[in-house]
């Protein structure tokens, strides 16, 4: 029996009323929408999830959120959750890919991901996919398959990765192509006025 998809992994963390307003970081995130991917990388406790969850309430594109954990290093599980997360925006996205991924062999996964990308091309909606805690992904197979997805994702999908460390990707290539927006620990540190507000 296949394990059921845990829907709580798709919940956007609720914003707390006492969160300090950080418009300068919202501006950086908004500017990143013109690029393929935004990475928010900093150690634990820097407020990555808090920032991005608050920002998602102010953006126009619909947002799919996926909270990752160490169990998501399984290729089938990872793609089941990525596809299912985007189905929270449009339930018709990736039906064929989702059915195929549950019985796929490792060597078939890129063909399935290619079909999923083609599905996204056919969908004209602007979408954002947030992957929280991407640092849990330490499987090279999972990481490489997602890198393939990132490199080929259509322009109507923007990816946001929250992680304690940089993904094992050729980030210099994304920077050179102007496809990467980055928010790092130095950006997330409170300014003097934010400290006073806190």
N, CA and C atoms as a LAMMPS dump frame, in Angstrom:
ITEM: TIMESTEP
0
ITEM: NUMBER OF ATOMS
594
ITEM: BOX BOUNDS ff ff ff
-5.0000000000000000e+02 5.0000000000000000e+02
-5.0000000000000000e+02 5.0000000000000000e+02
-5.0000000000000000e+02 5.0000000000000000e+02
ITEM: ATOMS id mol type element x y z
1 1 1 N 0.841 -1.194 0
2 1 2 C 0 0 0
3 1 3 C 0.881 1.251 0
4 2 1 N 0.556 2.2 -0.886
5 2 2 C 1.321 3.445 -0.954
6 2 3 C 1.011 4.307 0.263
7 3 1 N 2.046 4.978 0.76
8 3 2 C 1.849 5.887 1.89
9 3 3 C 1.015 7.08 1.43
10 4 1 N 0.066 7.524 2.245
11 4 2 C -0.726 8.691 1.854
12 4 3 C 0.122 9.953 1.846
13 5 1 N -0.249 10.89 1.007
14 5 2 C 0.429 12.182 0.968
15 5 3 C 0.019 12.97 2.209
16 6 1 N 0.993 13.455 2.948
17 6 2 C 0.747 14.2 4.173
18 6 3 C 0.466 15.657 3.817
19 7 1 N -0.779 16.057 3.883
20 7 2 C -1.194 17.38 3.402
21 7 3 C -0.611 18.524 4.229
22 8 1 N -0.258 18.256 5.471
23 8 2 C 0.293 19.339 6.296
24 8 3 C 1.634 19.841 5.76
25 9 1 N 2.304 19.051 4.909
26 9 2 C 3.564 19.507 4.314
27 9 3 C 3.337 20.648 3.311
28 10 1 N 2.072 20.872 2.943
29 10 2 C 1.741 21.927 1.995
30 10 3 C 1.243 23.202 2.675
31 11 1 N 1.162 23.19 4.014
32 11 2 C 0.644 24.364 4.721
33 11 3 C 1.698 25.462 4.783
34 12 1 N 1.314 26.656 4.389
35 12 2 C 2.203 27.809 4.548
36 12 3 C 2.2 28.184 6.021
37 13 1 N 3.378 28.287 6.645
38 13 2 C 3.407 28.642 8.067
39 13 3 C 2.656 29.945 8.308
40 14 1 N 1.78 29.973 9.303
41 14 2 C 1.005 31.199 9.552
42 14 3 C 1.897 32.326 10.048
43 15 1 N 1.587 33.536 9.614
44 15 2 C 2.319 34.706 10.089
45 15 3 C 1.844 35.064 11.496
46 16 1 N 2.795 35.424 12.327
47 16 2 C 2.458 35.846 13.678
48 16 3 C 2.222 37.349 13.689
49 17 1 N 1.318 37.79 14.54
50 17 2 C 0.951 39.207 14.573
51 17 3 C 2.116 40.092 14.995
52 18 1 N 3.065 39.504 15.76
53 18 2 C 4.17 40.321 16.267
54 18 3 C 5.379 40.357 15.329
55 19 1 N 5.249 39.799 14.126
56 19 2 C 6.371 39.795 13.186
57 19 3 C 6.711 41.225 12.761
58 20 1 N 8.004 41.539 12.758
59 20 2 C 8.476 42.861 12.352
60 20 3 C 8.3 43.014 10.838
61 21 1 N 7.735 44.123 10.428
62 21 2 C 7.565 44.405 9.003
63 21 3 C 8.945 44.595 8.356
64 22 1 N 9.158 43.948 7.211
65 22 2 C 10.47 44.021 6.558
66 22 3 C 10.306 44.308 5.063
67 23 1 N 9.827 45.504 4.759
68 23 2 C 9.556 45.834 3.337
69 23 3 C 10.785 45.758 2.449
70 24 1 N 11.972 46.031 2.983
71 24 2 C 13.179 45.979 2.143
72 24 3 C 13.424 44.56 1.641
73 25 1 N 13.087 43.551 2.466
74 25 2 C 13.265 42.16 2.038
75 25 3 C 12.139 41.729 1.105
76 26 1 N 10.932 42.246 1.335
77 26 2 C 9.844 41.987 0.392
78 26 3 C 10.224 42.518 -0.989
79 27 1 N 10.885 43.682 -1.027
80 27 2 C 11.317 44.255 -2.301
81 27 3 C 12.3 43.324 -3.007
82 28 1 N 13.252 42.765 -2.254
83 28 2 C 14.207 41.827 -2.843
84 28 3 C 13.489 40.592 -3.387
85 29 1 N 12.529 40.071 -2.641
86 29 2 C 11.782 38.896 -3.088
87 29 3 C 10.952 39.223 -4.33
88 30 1 N 10.343 40.392 -4.354
89 30 2 C 9.559 40.796 -5.523
90 30 3 C 10.439 40.956 -6.756
91 31 1 N 11.616 41.538 -6.577
92 31 2 C 12.545 41.69 -7.696
93 31 3 C 12.99 40.32 -8.213
94 32 1 N 13.073 39.341 -7.33
95 32 2 C 13.487 37.999 -7.725
96 32 3 C 12.488 37.287 -8.619
97 33 1 N 11.247 37.753 -8.651
98 33 2 C 10.233 37.106 -9.481
99 33 3 C 10.555 37.192 -10.963
100 34 1 N 11.435 38.113 -11.34
101 34 2 C 11.844 38.234 -12.746
102 34 3 C 12.898 37.189 -13.117
103 35 1 N 13.364 36.437 -12.156
104 35 2 C 14.407 35.438 -12.4
105 35 3 C 13.814 34.028 -12.275
106 36 1 N 14.615 33.041 -12.583
107 36 2 C 14.142 31.655 -12.544
108 36 3 C 13.947 31.158 -11.108
109 37 1 N 14.873 31.558 -10.231
110 37 2 C 14.866 31 -8.878
111 37 3 C 15.375 32.024 -7.874
112 38 1 N 14.818 31.966 -6.679
113 38 2 C 15.302 32.752 -5.546
114 38 3 C 15.748 31.781 -4.463
115 39 1 N 16.952 31.983 -3.954
116 39 2 C 17.406 31.19 -2.809
117 39 3 C 17.479 32.101 -1.591
118 40 1 N 16.966 31.585 -0.476
119 40 2 C 17.059 32.275 0.807
120 40 3 C 17.87 31.35 1.702
121 41 1 N 19.154 31.655 1.845
122 41 2 C 20.085 30.762 2.546
123 41 3 C 20.67 31.454 3.768
124 42 1 N 20.509 30.813 4.917
125 42 2 C 21.048 31.334 6.17
126 42 3 C 20.933 30.23 7.217
127 43 1 N 21.724 30.316 8.287
128 43 2 C 21.61 29.31 9.355
129 43 3 C 20.229 29.318 10.007
130 44 1 N 19.986 28.328 10.835
131 44 2 C 18.724 28.242 11.579
132 44 3 C 18.542 29.498 12.433
133 45 1 N 17.299 29.929 12.566
134 45 2 C 16.996 31.052 13.441
135 45 3 C 17.033 32.414 12.788
136 46 1 N 17.303 32.482 11.482
137 46 2 C 17.378 33.768 10.796
138 46 3 C 16.031 34.222 10.241
139 47 1 N 14.986 33.424 10.41
140 47 2 C 13.65 33.859 10.011
141 47 3 C 13.324 33.67 8.541
142 48 1 N 13.94 32.668 7.913
143 48 2 C 13.701 32.435 6.477
144 48 3 C 12.228 32.111 6.209
145 49 1 N 11.703 31.131 6.915
146 49 2 C 10.311 30.716 6.686
147 49 3 C 9.332 31.813 7.081
148 50 1 N 9.626 32.504 8.179
149 50 2 C 8.765 33.597 8.636
150 50 3 C 8.684 34.693 7.588
151 51 1 N 9.839 35.053 7.033
152 51 2 C 9.881 36.092 6.005
153 51 3 C 9.079 35.689 4.777
154 52 1 N 9.374 34.51 4.246
155 52 2 C 8.761 34.116 2.975
156 52 3 C 7.269 33.837 3.138
157 53 1 N 6.869 33.261 4.273
158 53 2 C 5.434 33.019 4.478
159 53 3 C 4.671 34.338 4.546
160 54 1 N 5.256 35.365 5.18
161 54 2 C 4.603 36.683 5.227
162 54 3 C 4.551 37.3 3.825
163 55 1 N 5.634 37.154 3.078
164 55 2 C 5.688 37.705 1.716
165 55 3 C 4.648 37.078 0.802
166 56 1 N 4.408 35.773 0.935
167 56 2 C 3.461 35.093 0.04
168 56 3 C 2.051 35.664 0.144
169 57 1 N 1.743 36.31 1.255
170 57 2 C 0.406 36.898 1.417
171 57 3 C 0.222 38.166 0.592
172 58 1 N 1.342 38.698 0.093
173 58 2 C 1.262 39.97 -0.633
174 58 3 C 1.508 39.828 -2.128
175 59 1 N 1.782 38.619 -2.613
176 59 2 C 2.127 38.461 -4.024
177 59 3 C 0.907 38.079 -4.852
178 60 1 N 0.978 38.417 -6.13
179 60 2 C -0.141 38.126 -7.025
180 60 3 C -0.178 36.661 -7.484
181 61 1 N 0.971 36.073 -7.906
182 61 2 C 0.907 34.67 -8.336
183 61 3 C 0.471 33.752 -7.191
184 62 1 N -0.204 32.676 -7.535
185 62 2 C -0.598 31.703 -6.514
186 62 3 C 0.63 30.93 -6.053
187 63 1 N 0.618 30.555 -4.781
188 63 2 C 1.791 29.963 -4.141
189 63 3 C 1.505 28.531 -3.716
190 64 1 N 2.436 27.638 -4.064
191 64 2 C 2.44 26.27 -3.533
192 64 3 C 3.633 26.174 -2.587
193 65 1 N 3.419 25.577 -1.427
194 65 2 C 4.46 25.474 -0.399
195 65 3 C 4.702 24 -0.107
196 66 1 N 5.973 23.622 0.003
197 66 2 C 6.322 22.257 0.389
198 66 3 C 7.413 22.304 1.443
199 67 1 N 7.125 21.775 2.62
200 67 2 C 8.116 21.661 3.69
201 67 3 C 8.795 20.301 3.571
202 68 1 N 10.102 20.314 3.379
203 68 2 C 10.856 19.081 3.168
204 68 3 C 11.443 18.567 4.472
205 69 1 N 11.692 17.258 4.506
206 69 2 C 12.382 16.647 5.631
207 69 3 C 13.282 15.541 5.097
208 70 1 N 14.005 14.877 5.969
209 70 2 C 15.006 13.902 5.53
210 70 3 C 14.391 12.722 4.771
211 71 1 N 13.12 12.415 5.015
212 71 2 C 12.467 11.316 4.296
213 71 3 C 12.289 11.628 2.807
214 72 1 N 12.402 12.89 2.441
215 72 2 C 12.191 13.293 1.052
216 72 3 C 13.407 13.066 0.168
217 73 1 N 14.392 12.344 0.678
218 73 2 C 15.529 11.94 -0.15
219 73 3 C 15.213 10.724 -1.008
220 74 1 N 14.031 10.183 -0.847
221 74 2 C 13.549 9.113 -1.719
222 74 3 C 12.998 9.75 -2.997
223 75 1 N 13.478 9.3 -4.151
224 75 2 C 13.13 9.927 -5.424
225 75 3 C 11.626 9.936 -5.687
226 76 1 N 10.977 8.802 -5.457
227 76 2 C 9.533 8.718 -5.692
228 76 3 C 8.775 9.643 -4.758
229 77 1 N 9.15 9.604 -3.487
230 77 2 C 8.473 10.456 -2.496
231 77 3 C 8.676 11.937 -2.825
232 78 1 N 9.9 12.319 -3.146
233 78 2 C 10.188 13.722 -3.436
234 78 3 C 9.306 14.232 -4.567
235 79 1 N 9.274 13.512 -5.685
236 79 2 C 8.503 13.998 -6.835
237 79 3 C 7.005 13.887 -6.611
238 80 1 N 6.586 12.905 -5.844
239 80 2 C 5.164 12.836 -5.48
240 80 3 C 4.755 14.099 -4.745
241 81 1 N 5.613 14.548 -3.833
242 81 2 C 5.287 15.747 -3.056
243 81 3 C 5.41 17.024 -3.876
244 82 1 N 6.415 17.132 -4.738
245 82 2 C 6.548 18.341 -5.567
246 82 3 C 5.333 18.49 -6.483
247 83 1 N 4.968 17.4 -7.147
248 83 2 C 3.811 17.463 -8.054
249 83 3 C 2.531 17.739 -7.267
250 84 1 N 2.361 17.053 -6.134
251 84 2 C 1.162 17.25 -5.314
252 84 3 C 1.085 18.67 -4.768
253 85 1 N 2.236 19.255 -4.437
254 85 2 C 2.237 20.641 -3.954
255 85 3 C 1.691 21.575 -5.026
256 86 1 N 2.153 21.411 -6.269
257 86 2 C 1.663 22.28 -7.341
258 86 3 C 0.207 22.004 -7.679
259 87 1 N -0.272 20.808 -7.367
260 87 2 C -1.687 20.517 -7.574
261 87 3 C -2.582 21.25 -6.576
262 88 1 N -2.004 21.803 -5.509
263 88 2 C -2.804 22.644 -4.607
264 88 3 C -3.187 23.953 -5.285
265 89 1 N -2.459 24.321 -6.34
266 89 2 C -2.801 25.502 -7.14
267 89 3 C -3.784 25.126 -8.24
268 90 1 N -3.496 24.019 -8.928
269 90 2 C -4.352 23.554 -10.025
270 90 3 C -4.326 22.027 -10
271 91 1 N -5.449 21.435 -9.665
272 91 2 C -5.516 19.982 -9.475
273 91 3 C -5.267 19.198 -10.757
274 92 1 N -5.318 19.87 -11.916
275 92 2 C -5.106 19.162 -13.185
276 92 3 C -3.631 19.073 -13.564
277 93 1 N -2.779 19.806 -12.869
278 93 2 C -1.348 19.809 -13.203
279 93 3 C -0.723 18.463 -12.83
280 94 1 N -0.048 17.85 -13.773
281 94 2 C 0.792 16.703 -13.46
282 94 3 C 0.082 15.4 -13.138
283 95 1 N -1.156 15.24 -13.568
284 95 2 C -1.878 13.986 -13.274
285 95 3 C -1.143 12.769 -13.832
286 96 1 N -0.705 12.875 -15.078
287 96 2 C -0.014 11.751 -15.72
288 96 3 C 1.326 11.498 -15.037
289 97 1 N 2.056 12.569 -14.756
290 97 2 C 3.362 12.435 -14.099
291 97 3 C 3.221 11.826 -12.716
292 98 1 N 2.205 12.238 -11.971
293 98 2 C 2.011 11.726 -10.611
294 98 3 C 1.706 10.228 -10.639
295 99 1 N 0.887 9.811 -11.583
296 99 2 C 0.588 8.38 -11.704
297 99 3 C 1.831 7.594 -12.098
298 100 1 N 2.654 8.176 -12.987
299 100 2 C 3.841 7.475 -13.475
300 100 3 C 4.943 7.408 -12.429
301 101 1 N 5.083 8.452 -11.615
302 101 2 C 6.216 8.516 -10.692
303 101 3 C 6.12 7.449 -9.602
304 102 1 N 4.908 7.036 -9.271
305 102 2 C 4.741 6.039 -8.207
306 102 3 C 5.233 4.654 -8.622
307 103 1 N 5.373 4.414 -9.922
308 103 2 C 5.846 3.101 -10.38
309 103 3 C 7.101 3.212 -11.244
310 104 1 N 7.751 4.375 -11.178
311 104 2 C 8.91 4.616 -12.042
312 104 3 C 10.172 3.957 -11.522
313 105 1 N 11.01 3.527 -12.431
314 105 2 C 12.363 3.121 -12.106
315 105 3 C 13.236 4.381 -12.111
316 106 1 N 14.368 4.309 -11.429
317 106 2 C 15.213 5.49 -11.283
318 106 3 C 15.587 6.108 -12.627
319 107 1 N 15.884 5.292 -13.61
320 107 2 C 16.309 5.803 -14.909
321 107 3 C 15.198 6.469 -15.708
322 108 1 N 13.951 6.314 -15.266
323 108 2 C 12.817 6.879 -16.001
324 108 3 C 12.407 8.253 -15.492
325 109 1 N 12.965 8.663 -14.367
326 109 2 C 12.43 9.842 -13.689
327 109 3 C 12.553 11.11 -14.526
328 110 1 N 13.646 11.272 -15.278
329 110 2 C 13.794 12.508 -16.057
330 110 3 C 12.767 12.603 -17.168
331 111 1 N 12.368 11.466 -17.727
332 111 2 C 11.299 11.483 -18.728
333 111 3 C 9.98 11.923 -18.1
334 112 1 N 9.731 11.456 -16.881
335 112 2 C 8.501 11.842 -16.18
336 112 3 C 8.535 13.325 -15.831
337 113 1 N 9.686 13.789 -15.348
338 113 2 C 9.828 15.214 -15.02
339 113 3 C 9.665 16.061 -16.279
340 114 1 N 10.18 15.594 -17.408
341 114 2 C 10.01 16.318 -18.67
342 114 3 C 8.532 16.455 -19.02
343 115 1 N 7.779 15.371 -18.847
344 115 2 C 6.34 15.437 -19.095
345 115 3 C 5.642 16.407 -18.157
346 116 1 N 6.098 16.432 -16.904
347 116 2 C 5.535 17.356 -15.921
348 116 3 C 5.836 18.803 -16.315
349 117 1 N 7.048 19.067 -16.766
350 117 2 C 7.414 20.413 -17.231
351 117 3 C 6.523 20.821 -18.401
352 118 1 N 6.273 19.9 -19.317
353 118 2 C 5.394 20.206 -20.455
354 118 3 C 3.985 20.551 -19.989
355 119 1 N 3.513 19.872 -18.938
356 119 2 C 2.215 20.21 -18.34
357 119 3 C 2.208 21.656 -17.848
358 120 1 N 3.288 22.046 -17.198
359 120 2 C 3.381 23.4 -16.663
360 120 3 C 3.423 24.435 -17.781
361 121 1 N 4.051 24.086 -18.89
362 121 2 C 4.095 24.99 -20.054
363 121 3 C 2.678 25.265 -20.556
364 122 1 N 1.84 24.227 -20.538
365 122 2 C 0.466 24.357 -21.037
366 122 3 C -0.41 25.189 -20.107
367 123 1 N 0.022 25.363 -18.861
368 123 2 C -0.75 26.126 -17.887
369 123 3 C -0.246 27.574 -17.916
370 124 1 N -1.129 28.501 -18.211
371 124 2 C -0.696 29.894 -18.38
372 124 3 C -0.621 30.669 -17.068
373 125 1 N -1.05 30.053 -15.968
374 125 2 C -1.077 30.761 -14.689
375 125 3 C 0.331 31.036 -14.171
376 126 1 N 0.507 32.21 -13.566
377 126 2 C 1.759 32.52 -12.877
378 126 3 C 1.734 31.813 -11.52
379 127 1 N 2.798 31.085 -11.212
380 127 2 C 2.846 30.295 -9.985
381 127 3 C 4.196 30.449 -9.295
382 128 1 N 4.167 30.266 -7.985
383 128 2 C 5.391 30.238 -7.181
384 128 3 C 5.397 28.922 -6.415
385 129 1 N 6.525 28.217 -6.473
386 129 2 C 6.709 27.007 -5.672
387 129 3 C 7.807 27.281 -4.651
388 130 1 N 7.441 27.197 -3.371
389 130 2 C 8.399 27.385 -2.282
390 130 3 C 8.768 26.014 -1.719
391 131 1 N 10.064 25.73 -1.684
392 131 2 C 10.559 24.517 -1.039
393 131 3 C 11.294 24.927 0.227
394 132 1 N 10.695 24.613 1.368
395 132 2 C 11.264 24.994 2.662
396 132 3 C 12.17 23.873 3.169
397 133 1 N 13.274 24.25 3.784
398 133 2 C 14.241 23.298 4.356
399 133 3 C 14.874 22.396 3.307
400 134 1 N 15.274 22.987 2.172
401 134 2 C 15.886 22.193 1.106
402 134 3 C 17.205 21.553 1.547
403 135 1 N 17.812 22.039 2.62
404 135 2 C 19.064 21.445 3.098
405 135 3 C 18.901 19.991 3.512
406 136 1 N 17.66 19.55 3.726
407 136 2 C 17.432 18.139 4.054
408 136 3 C 17.693 17.225 2.854
409 137 1 N 17.683 17.785 1.653
410 137 2 C 17.901 16.976 0.447
411 137 3 C 19.407 16.775 0.269
412 138 1 N 19.879 15.587 0.656
413 138 2 C 21.3 15.279 0.487
414 138 3 C 21.524 14.098 -0.459
415 139 1 N 20.458 13.623 -1.091
416 139 2 C 20.571 12.585 -2.109
417 139 3 C 20.967 13.227 -3.43
418 140 1 N 22.086 12.787 -4.006
419 140 2 C 22.53 13.361 -5.275
420 140 3 C 21.522 13.052 -6.388
421 141 1 N 20.866 11.911 -6.311
422 141 2 C 19.879 11.547 -7.336
423 141 3 C 18.691 12.493 -7.3
424 142 1 N 18.182 12.748 -6.106
425 142 2 C 17.059 13.673 -5.958
426 142 3 C 17.491 15.08 -6.356
427 143 1 N 18.638 15.512 -5.859
428 143 2 C 19.127 16.857 -6.156
429 143 3 C 19.349 17.059 -7.656
430 144 1 N 19.95 16.07 -8.308
431 144 2 C 20.21 16.186 -9.747
432 144 3 C 18.914 16.234 -10.551
433 145 1 N 17.925 15.447 -10.136
434 145 2 C 16.653 15.454 -10.861
435 145 3 C 15.945 16.792 -10.682
436 146 1 N 16.07 17.385 -9.489
437 146 2 C 15.435 18.681 -9.28
438 146 3 C 16.195 19.786 -10.008
439 147 1 N 17.511 19.661 -10.09
440 147 2 C 18.294 20.619 -10.868
441 147 3 C 17.851 20.597 -12.328
442 148 1 N 17.612 19.412 -12.878
443 148 2 C 17.086 19.294 -14.243
444 148 3 C 15.771 20.053 -14.368
445 149 1 N 14.919 19.913 -13.371
446 149 2 C 13.634 20.62 -13.349
447 149 3 C 13.863 22.133 -13.314
448 150 1 N 14.761 22.58 -12.447
449 150 2 C 15.059 24.01 -12.316
450 150 3 C 15.568 24.584 -13.637
451 151 1 N 16.469 23.86 -14.282
452 151 2 C 17.068 24.351 -15.53
453 151 3 C 16.073 24.423 -16.687
454 152 1 N 14.981 23.695 -16.572
455 152 2 C 14.019 23.616 -17.67
456 152 3 C 12.631 24.119 -17.315
457 153 1 N 12.488 24.662 -16.125
458 153 2 C 11.162 25.105 -15.69
459 153 3 C 10.664 26.256 -16.555
460 154 1 N 9.368 26.298 -16.864
461 154 2 C 8.853 27.369 -17.718
462 154 3 C 8.812 28.71 -16.99
463 155 1 N 8.673 29.776 -17.756
464 155 2 C 8.76 31.124 -17.177
465 155 3 C 7.572 31.472 -16.288
466 156 1 N 6.472 30.717 -16.367
467 156 2 C 5.324 31.034 -15.508
468 156 3 C 5.459 30.452 -14.103
469 157 1 N 6.551 29.704 -13.856
470 157 2 C 6.782 29.137 -12.519
471 157 3 C 8.068 29.722 -11.951
472 158 1 N 7.949 30.341 -10.778
473 158 2 C 9.122 30.853 -10.07
474 158 3 C 9.378 29.96 -8.86
475 159 1 N 10.635 29.595 -8.656
476 159 2 C 11.013 28.71 -7.553
477 159 3 C 11.687 29.502 -6.451
478 160 1 N 11.317 29.201 -5.205
479 160 2 C 11.939 29.819 -4.035
480 160 3 C 12.428 28.697 -3.132
481 161 1 N 13.731 28.672 -2.887
482 161 2 C 14.339 27.645 -2.029
483 161 3 C 14.776 28.27 -0.715
484 162 1 N 14.319 27.705 0.389
485 162 2 C 14.761 28.121 1.715
486 162 3 C 15.669 27.021 2.247
487 163 1 N 16.867 27.402 2.657
488 163 2 C 17.843 26.386 3.034
489 163 3 C 18.874 26.969 3.997
490 164 1 N 19.456 26.081 4.801
491 164 2 C 20.547 26.502 5.68
492 164 3 C 21.885 26.531 4.948
493 165 1 N 21.914 25.993 3.745
494 165 2 C 23.148 25.972 2.952
495 165 3 C 22.781 26.035 1.471
496 166 1 N 23.742 26.428 0.652
497 166 2 C 23.502 26.496 -0.791
498 166 3 C 23.234 25.102 -1.349
499 167 1 N 22.309 24.983 -2.282
500 167 2 C 22.13 23.686 -2.945
501 167 3 C 23.37 23.346 -3.771
502 168 1 N 23.586 22.068 -3.992
503 168 2 C 24.763 21.606 -4.756
504 168 3 C 24.483 21.758 -6.254
505 169 1 N 24.381 22.988 -6.667
506 169 2 C 24.076 23.331 -8.042
507 169 3 C 25.155 24.266 -8.587
508 170 1 N 25.239 24.432 -9.899
509 170 2 C 26.183 25.406 -10.486
510 170 3 C 25.62 26.825 -10.369
511 171 1 N 25.635 27.362 -9.149
512 171 2 C 25.026 28.667 -8.903
513 171 3 C 25.691 29.764 -9.731
514 172 1 N 27.001 29.634 -9.976
515 172 2 C 27.696 30.651 -10.781
516 172 3 C 27.084 30.747 -12.178
517 173 1 N 26.665 29.623 -12.713
518 173 2 C 26.038 29.622 -14.04
519 173 3 C 24.704 30.369 -14.011
520 174 1 N 23.907 30.125 -12.957
521 174 2 C 22.628 30.831 -12.831
522 174 3 C 22.855 32.332 -12.649
523 175 1 N 23.894 32.681 -11.876
524 175 2 C 24.206 34.104 -11.682
525 175 3 C 24.6 34.741 -13.021
526 176 1 N 25.466 34.058 -13.776
527 176 2 C 25.948 34.599 -15.046
528 176 3 C 24.804 34.806 -16.035
529 177 1 N 23.793 33.958 -15.952
530 177 2 C 22.633 34.071 -16.844
531 177 3 C 21.548 34.996 -16.294
532 178 1 N 21.82 35.604 -15.142
533 178 2 C 20.85 36.493 -14.481
534 178 3 C 19.538 35.762 -14.178
535 179 1 N 19.669 34.509 -13.749
536 179 2 C 18.498 33.687 -13.439
537 179 3 C 18.323 33.443 -11.939
538 180 1 N 19.192 34.04 -11.123
539 180 2 C 19.215 33.734 -9.698
540 180 3 C 19.144 35.003 -8.862
541 181 1 N 18.193 35.021 -7.922
542 181 2 C 18.146 36.051 -6.878
543 181 3 C 18.538 35.379 -5.565
544 182 1 N 19.318 36.084 -4.756
545 182 2 C 19.829 35.498 -3.524
546 182 3 C 19.581 36.416 -2.331
547 183 1 N 19.072 35.827 -1.27
548 183 2 C 18.955 36.514 0.022
549 183 3 C 19.747 35.684 1.013
550 184 1 N 20.668 36.336 1.695
551 184 2 C 21.589 35.621 2.566
552 184 3 C 21.508 36.162 3.994
553 185 1 N 22.316 35.564 4.863
554 185 2 C 22.262 35.912 6.285
555 185 3 C 22.439 37.404 6.504
556 186 1 N 23.37 38.027 5.75
557 186 2 C 23.613 39.459 5.958
558 186 3 C 22.392 40.298 5.609
559 187 1 N 21.575 39.81 4.667
560 187 2 C 20.337 40.512 4.319
561 187 3 C 19.277 40.324 5.398
562 188 1 N 19.256 39.137 5.998
563 188 2 C 18.23 38.798 6.977
564 188 3 C 18.493 39.407 8.356
565 189 1 N 19.724 39.82 8.612
566 189 2 C 20.016 40.457 9.901
567 189 3 C 19.212 41.75 10.039
568 190 1 N 18.719 41.997 11.23
569 190 2 C 17.939 43.202 11.47
570 190 3 C 18.781 44.458 11.291
571 191 1 N 18.182 45.451 10.65
572 191 2 C 18.774 46.788 10.645
573 191 3 C 18.507 47.41 12.019
574 192 1 N 19.07 48.584 12.223
575 192 2 C 18.872 49.254 13.518
576 192 3 C 17.395 49.544 13.767
577 193 1 N 16.694 50.021 12.739
578 193 2 C 15.28 50.338 12.907
579 193 3 C 14.444 49.083 13.133
580 194 1 N 14.811 47.971 12.463
581 194 2 C 14.088 46.711 12.663
582 194 3 C 14.337 46.17 14.07
583 195 1 N 15.539 46.357 14.557
584 195 2 C 15.859 45.932 15.931
585 195 3 C 15.021 46.719 16.924
586 196 1 N 14.895 48.035 16.706
587 196 2 C 14.07 48.865 17.591
588 196 3 C 12.617 48.402 17.56
589 197 1 N 12.13 48.07 16.338
590 197 2 C 10.735 47.624 16.199
591 197 3 C 10.521 46.282 16.902
592 198 1 N 11.542 45.426 16.839
593 198 2 C 11.453 44.116 17.488
594 198 3 C 11.41 44.28 19.014
